[in-house]
Amino acid sequence: MADSKAAEKPEETAPAPAPAVAAEPAPLPPRWLRVVSRRPFALLALLGLLLWLPGVLSLPALDRDESRFAQSSRQMVESGNWVDIRFGQVPRYKKPVGIYWLEASATELAGLVTGRDDRIWTYRLPSLLGGIAAAWLTMWCALAVTEFEAAFLAGLLMLGSVLLMAESTIATTDAVLLACTLGVQGVLLRLYRAARDDTAVKPSGRLVLWGWAAAAFGILVKFPVVPGVGIATLIGLVAWDRKWDWLSGIRPTRGLALTFLLVSPWLIAIAIQSQGAFFQQSLGNDFASKIAGGQESHGGWPGYYLLLSAACFWPAILFAAPGVALGFARRAEPGIRFLLIWAASWWLIVEAVPTKLPHYVIEAYPPLAILAAMFVLDPRPVKWLTAARWIGIAQFLIGAGLFTAVLILAPVYFGGGMSWPAPAAAGAGAVLVLVALILAILRKQLIALLLALAAMFVFAPSLTALVGPRLDQLWMSERLKAIVASATRPGDPSPAIAGYQEPSLVFALGADVVLANGAGAAEAGAHSGGLALIEDSERGNFLARLAELQADATPVGDLSGFNYSRGRKQHVTVYRVAQLNALN
């Protein structure tokens, strides 16, 4: 191992290092793994495409964040205004512009072939590429502390994790944000090792500035996650070592100047465009509300992410706890210490923040993937390893059970009933899981890892490409779009919508839809005619206001479905409203 081959400088270890695991050569990786690892980046990219592309191309636009990002990016393409961010008729000043630029650019390029800007998969391309970059950069970070084969496995474990799969399949910020975070952390890791290990190569000034550039783009994608992860890691390291002399290596003056140069043009432009409203809403409302309490009912108790890790970090969770046990035993090594503090500091922060969403913890997963990969190739006996192995096995089994249950039960409850592909995929995945568990118990770690990943490659595409698109009860917006398309007449204005106003419906029908309550939808329909989409909770107000206006409305279609954003069933009726002047 890279760190285990060199002794730490005695004068720089404060407090005194804990006893390390006895230095012993790591087992030589199998020849086939050494051969496969010769083309790691191409192989990781190919596997990422095989795992994620089925969902990118098959799943309808999801609520709520994906459709908000995609629709705002679409309006950027349509308006040609690449400074302002709008969703429908209102500004969207919650996040900076980085992801909108990427999604709009991807859609512009794809539009040269498709000629369309309403295909959700074009907005997902930056996330797909960001996920691949995150797997590559996980491997790059790992190369600072371990050999090539373990680094490749670390990238593979990160790529195969459920949470990165989810974020790489939808048009949100987090896959790209993770890649930016890894660009920063990889530089900091190398700087720290170089300061604590005479044999480690100090990163060049150019590489350090690339780290600052990654931080700058991370700020443009979603402030303050990328600098937050780096600062939390630095604070943890300084608290551990009680030394901060190495921090001069980050070149703060040049780095901050570069960051300002990259970030300030858009910040100045949006400040002028929004007259300061962007900063008030993004920092004063969105960010502050997440810190102060559970925003939009997304609260949770500390321990939330630990409970979710069995599913979100599956299948790497099988080796996460043993990897942490190994890392703790080797914490005297600078690189291993960095990984432990990176994972622990960010995990503790997101557990402490009142607002909790599953993806907030993803920046803590790469160091755990690296430690897990190192354990797989070097499962040396350390303290608490037996308990850690059984914890990993239990978590892995829970995650596998959830995957199997979703594949079998989702079509029953939200689709047209079970068909043979779902149970077949569930059965095949379950067999792979069972064999992987047996091999893990028998301490055949590498083969268990490969079979666990194979199970993921069965479960995930089956869910996203075979089962997911057929869950009709969940895709209310797509079904409403079809009803509207069949009922629309030439000259109709954009529909009015009341009650069911999910962002996916705005993406499906366009930015000009009228979002109103029942009475407002009646007034819009009576004034302009056309269609009105009325959910049952607003139906009474809609019909009452029509009666007051002496306007007529005729139902032309309806549907029922499950609104997963609100967690309840809803029924929507599509009306054709007669324009008042046409009646007169």
N, C-alpha and C positions, 0 to 999 in steps of 0.2 A: 504494500500500500504506500502511496506517496508520502503520507505523513508519518507512517510507522518506520520509514527507512531513515529518518533523520531525527537527531535529538534536538529538543527544544533548547534555546539559549537559557542557561541557568539564571542569569541575572535578570531575566524578564518575566519570570514566572512568579507572580504575586497575585493571589495567595499561592502557597506551595502547591504544585500539582498533585492531584490525587494519584494513588498508585495505578499505573496503567496495566493493561493486560500484558502478560509476558510476551515479549517480542518473538514472534515465530513466523516463518514464511507462510504466506497465504497459499492455499492449494492452487495449483495451476489450473486455469479454466480449461474446459474441454476444447479439443481442437476445432470442432464444428462452430463453437461460439467465437473463437478467435477468427475463423474464416468469415462468419457472418458479420462480425464487427468491422470488417475492412471497408464496408460501404454503409456506415451507420446512418448518415443523413438521408440518403436516397431511400433506404429501407424504412426509416421512421416516417418519411413523407408518404411513401406508398401505403404503409399500414394505416396512417392517419386518414388517407383518402378512402381506403376500404372500410374503415370503421365509421367515419363521420359523413361521407358524401351521401349515403342512402337517406339519412335524415334531412340533410341540407336540401335535397331535391324533392323529397316526398312530403314532409310535414307542412300543413298550412301555417299561415302566420299565427304566432302564439300571442296570448295576452299575458301581462299587459306591456311589459317593457319592450319586448321585441317589436311589437307593432308600433309603439311610440317612436322608437329609434328609426325604424324603417320608413314610416310615414314622414317624419321630419326630414330624413335624408332625401326622400322622394320629392318633397316640396323644394328642397335645395336644388335638385336637378331641374325641376320644372320652372322655378323662378329665376335661376341663374344667380341667386344671392347666396354666396358662400360665406357670409359673415353672420347673418341673422339665423336663428333657429326657431322654427314655428311648427306647431302641430295643429292642423286644421286652421282655424281663424285666430288662434291665440299663440303668444310666444311660449317657447319651451326653454326656460332658463334654469334647468336643474343641473345639467352637465356641460362641460366645455365641448368644443367643436370637433375634437380629433376624430371620434368614431363616425360622426356624420360626414366628415370629409372622406374618410375611407369608404364608407358604404355608398355615398353618392358617386365617388370615382369608380368604384367597382361596377355600379349600375350603368354609368355612362359608357364604360368600356364594353360591358356585356350588351348594352343596347345597340352597339355597332353590328352585332349579330342578330339579336332578338328583335330589335326595333321597339322594345317595350320597356316601361319603367315600373310595371305593376307586378313583377314576378318576385316573390319573396326570396327566392334562392340567390338572386343577384346581391341582395343586401347582406346575405350570410357569408359571402366569400371572404371578407376581411377576418371574420371569426375563424373560418376554416384555416386560413393561412396563419392567423395568429396562434391557433392551437398547435399547428406543425412547428412554428417558430418556438413556442414554449417547450415542446418536447426536445427540439435541438438544443435550446439554451439550458434546459435541465441537464442534458448530457455535458454541455460545456462547463457548467458549474461543477459537475461531478469530477471532471477531469482535473480540477485543482486539488482533489483530495484522494483520488483512487485511480486504478488502472482503467484502460480503455474498455475492457469487457464489462466491468461493473458500471462504468459511466453509460455505456449503451443500454444496459438493463435498466438503469435509472430513468433514462429517457423513455424507454418502452413502458415502464410501470406508470410514469406520469401520463403518457399518451393514452394508455388503456384505462385510466381512472374514469369513473362514472361522471364526476363533476366536470372534468375537462372535456369529456365527450359532449355533455350537455351544453357547455358554454361555446364549444367549437361548432355546434350545429345550429345555433340561433344568432340572430343579428343584434347582439348586445355588446357591451364593452369588455367583458371580463377575460376572454381569451387573449385579446390584444394587450390588455392591461397586465396580464400575467407575463407575457413576453417582455414587456417593458421592465417589469419588476426584476425578472431574471437577468436582464442586461445590466441592471444596476448592481444586483447582489453578486453576480459573478465577478465584477470588478472589485467590489469591497472584499470579497473572500480572498482574492489574490493579493490585494494590498495587505490584509491582515496576516496572511501566512508568510508573506515576504518579510514582514516586520518581526515575526516570531520564530522564523525558521531560516537559518543561514543558507540552506540548500534550495529554498524556494526562489523562483525567478520573480523579480519585481516587475509588475506590469508597466508597459511603456506609458509615456505621457499621452500619446494618441489614444491608447485604449482607455485610459482614465477619462478622457474627454468624450469618448463614445459612451461611456457610462453616464456621464452628465447629459448627453443628448437623449439617451433612453429615458432618463428622469424627466427631461423637458417634455418629451412626447407623452410620457405617462401623465404629466400634469394636464396636458391638452386633452387627454382621453377621459380621465376621471380623477381630478384632484380630490383628496391628498393621498391616495393609496400608495403610489410608488415611493414618494419621499417618506411616507409614514412607515413603511416596512423597513427602509434603510435606516431611518433615524432610530426606530425601536431596536434594531439589531446593534447599532453603534452604542446606544445607551446600555444595552445588556452587556456588551463586551467590555466597555469601560468600567461598569460596575463589577464585573468578574475580575478583571485584571488590575483595576485601580491604576491604570496607565492609559494615557491618550496621546502619547508622543507620535504614534504612527498615523494619526488623523491628518497630519500635514500632507501625507501622500495623496489625499483625495483632491488636492489642488483647489481649495475652495474659492479662491479669487477668480481664477480662470473659469472654473466650473459654473459658478453663479453668474458670471458675465455671459457665458454661452447660453445658459438656461434663460436668462432675461432676453437675450437676442432672439431666441427661438420662440419664446412664449409671448413676449410683449406685443408684437404687431397685432395679433388677433385680439388680445385683451384690450388694447387701445381702441381697435375698431369696434368691438362689441360694446365697449363702454360708451362710445359716441352713438352707435346705432340704437342702443337700448336706453340711453340717458341714465346709465347706472343701474337699471333694473336687473341686469344679469347678476351683478354681485349681490344685490339685496336678496334675490330669490335663491341663487345657488348656495351662497354662504349663509346668509341670514335665515333663510327658511329651510331649504333642503338639508344642508349639512348640519346646521344647529339642531334641527328637529330630530335627526338620527342620534345625536349625542344626548339630547335631553330626554328622549323617551322613544317608545316603539312606534316608528313612523308607519302610517297606513296599516295599523293593526299587525305590524310585523315585529312584535315584541317576543321576548323569550328569556328564560332564566339561564344563568351561567350553567354550563354543561350541555347546552343545546348542540354545539358542534361536535362534542365528544359522542353524543348519542347518534348524530347523523353520520358520523364517519364510517360506520359499518356499511352504509349504502353509498355515500358520496366518494369515499376513497377505495371502493371496491374495484378490482380484486387485489390491489396493492396492500389493502388492509391486512391481508394474511401475514405479511412480513413487517408491518409498520411497528408494532410493539416490540418484536425481537430486534428490529433495527435500532430502536431507541435504547433498548437495554445494552446493545453492543456499543452504541455511541456514548452512552453514559459511562461505560467502563473505559472508553478510550478518550474521555473528555480532556485529558491533558494535552492531546494533540490539537494544535491550533485550528486546523481545518475542521475537525470534528466538532470542536467547541463552537465554532462559528455556525455550523449547521444546527446544533442544538439550540443555540440562542435565537437564531433566525426563526425556527419553527415555534419555539416556546413563547417568544415575545409577541409575535403577531397573533398567535392563537389566544393568548391571554387578553390581548386588546379587544379582539372581536367578541370574545366571551363576555367581556365587561361592558361593551357598548349595548345599550338597551334595544336598539333596532337590530334585528337579526334576520338575515336571508341566507340560504344555504351557501351561496357562492362567495360570501365575504371571507371565508377561511381559506380559499384556494391558494393564496400566496404562501401559506404555511405548508402546503403539500410537497413542493419540490424537494426541500431538505429531507423530509421523511421518505420520499421515494429514493433519494440517494442512499440514506442509511439502510433502507430495506434492501436495496440492490447489493450493498456491501455485505450485509448479513447473508444473503443468498449464496454468494460466492465464498464467503469466509465465516461459516457459522461456528466460530470458536466458542467454547463454554465461558460464560460470564455470569455474574451475579444476577439473579432474578430472571434468567433466560427461560427456564422451564415455565414459570408463570406467564411470562410474556408470550411464549409460543402458544399456550392454550387460550390466552386472551385473543390473539390474532386468529386462531382457528374458530373461536366462537363468533367473533365479529364477521369473519368471512362467511360462515354458515348463515348468519342472519341476513347479510346482504344477498346471498344467493337465493335464500328463501323468498325475499321480497321480489327479486327479479322474476323468479318462477311464478309466483302468485300473480304478479301484474300481467305477465304474458297470458295466463290462463283466464283470469277473472275480468280483465278490462274489456275484452270483446263481449262478455256476458252482460255486464252492467252498462256499458257505454256504446256498444256497437250492435251489430245485427245478430249476435250470438256467436258461439264458438265454431270455428272452422279448423280443418286439420293442420294448417301451417303453425298456428299458435301453440297447441299442445306438443306438436312435433319438435318445434324449436325449444320449448321449455324442457322437454324430456332429454333432448340431446345436450343442452346446456347443463342440466342437472347431473347427467352421467359424467360429464367432464369435471364438474365441481366435486362430485363424490370421489373420483379417482385422485384429483388434486389434493383433497383433504387427506386421503389415505397416505399419499406420498409425503405430504407435509408432516404427518404424524410419524412416519418412518424416517424423517429427516432427509428425504430426497428433495431438497429445497428447489434446485434449479428446474427439474422436471415438473414439480408442483407449480412453479411459477408459470411455466409455458402452458400447462393445461388450464390454469386459472385464466390466463389471457385468452386462450382458445375459447373458453366458455364465454368470455366477454364478447368475442367476435361472433359468437352465435346469438347471445342475448340481445346485444345492442342493435344491430341492423334488423333483426326480427321485430324488435319493438318499434323502431323508428320508421321502417319501410313497409313492413307487412301488417303489423297490428295497428300502429298509431293512426295512419291515414284513414282507416276504416272505422274509427271510433266516432261515428256520425253525431252522437249526442253531444260531443264536446265541440264540434266545429259548427256552431250556430251561425257564425258570420259567413262562412263559405256557403252554407245552405241559403241564407238570406240573400246573398249576392246572386245566386241562381234565380230565386224568385223575383228579385228586382229586375234582373236582366230580361226575364220572360214577360214581365208586366209593363216595362217601360215603353212609352210611346215617343215618337219624334217630337221634339220641342219640350219635353218634360224638364222641369228644373231638378236640381239635386234633391234627393229625398229628405224629409224631416224625420228625425229619430227621437223617440222618447222612451225612457225606462231602460232599454238595453242599449248602452252607449259604449261598448267595449272598444278599445283602440283598433282591434282587428277588423271591426266593421267599418271604421273610418278608412283603414288601409284598403279594404275591399271595395268601398264605394267612392272614395276620393275625398279630397280636402274640403270640398264645397258643401258637404252634407250639413244640414241644419240640426244642431244639437240643442234640444229644448225639452221642457217638461210637456205634459199632455196638452195643456192649454196653448202653449207656444207652438207646438206642432200643428194644432188645429188652425191657429191664426196663419202660420206659414202656408199651410195647404189651401186655406180659403183665399189667401191673397194671390198665390201663384199657381195653384193646382198641383197635380203630380201625385207622388206616392208619399205615404207616411208609414213608418214602421213603429208600432206602438206595443210596448210590453204591457202585460195585464195590469201591473200596478199603476199605470198611467192611463189605462183605457177609459175609466170613468171620467176623469178630467177632460180627456180628449173629446169624448162624445158630448159631454155637457157643454164644452165651449163651442163645438160645432153647432149644437142646437141654438145657443145664444146668437151665433152669427147667421143662423138659418142657412148653413151650408150642408152639403150632402157628402157622404163618404161610403164607398162600397168595398167590402173585403175582397181581395183578389188572391189571398194566400195566407197561410199561417204555418208555424212550426213550433215544436217544443224541443227543449234540449237542456243540458246541464251546463250552467255557467260556472266553470271551475274557478274563476277569479273570485266569485262571491260564494261559492260552495253551495249553490242551490239550483233547483230546476226553475226554468223560466219559459214562458209562452209568449210569442210575438205574433201579432197579426199585421199583415201588410194591407193598407187601405189605399184606394184611389180616391183622392179628394177632388171634388168638382170646384173649379175656380169660381168665385162669387160673381165676377163680371160676366163669366160665360153663362151662369144661371140667369143673370138679369138680361 
